[in-house]
Amino acid sequence: MHIQKTGGRLRPRRRTPVLAAALVAVSALTLSACGDGGKDTAGDSVAGVSVEASPEKAGTVLDRPFEKPNLVLKDTKGQTYDLRERTKGKPTLIYFGYTHCPDVCPLTMSNIALAYKELPKADRDRLQVVFVTTDPERDTSAELAKWLPGAGDPSFIGLTGDFPTIQAGARQMGIGIDPPKKEKDGSVVSMHGAQVIAFSPRTDQGYVIYGEDTTAEDYEKDLPKIIKGENP
């Protein structure tokens, strides 16, 4: 995971994919901060999940999937969006991030978008890619509407709302997020889980986790199976 900081010099870091043992030991997905001298810190504890992981695979399959969060927020048009209702029975990828992120968030959305464009139209029409902001004060509906097409794809769904609601929704999937903090130099630090969680169209449960090192090629390989509700 990463500490993300707007302003200041960036120090990009790459890491190996999340291991099953690490997930079980921590019992929660960690927070990440990307910025000057950022160090990984453990997120709030949530119910642990057992996982099935392979070093040859990008995704980590959960033995105990997450329930889809009960989130009702605002979309890029400012209209009410009920996540459970609108994505029911549809393959769905959910990611929590923010538009002022200098690196990991736009890279993640871009990688998904590159893989998305390689899908047949019928599969593109089925797949729902949802970006939920962790910085709702700055990420208004209008801001998300401007950012998403360039960072990802015009079809991607951007959601914003009040921070406590978003934080509670993230917790339901084992993802910790903290309120953005303004530093003395005026920069803003946002700590949040950097995982993408895939939800099955068969069960509406989050059953596969992808880490921040997942490539466009990884998504391109796995998305056809995710769309069918199969294990990648």
Helices and strands as residue ranges (DSSP letters): E 2-6, H 20-26, E 51-52, E 59-67, E 72-74, E 80-82, H 83-86, E 92-97, H 104-117, H 121-126, E 128-133, H 141-151, E 157-159, H 163-171, E 181-182, E 188-192, E 196-199, E 205-210, H 216-228
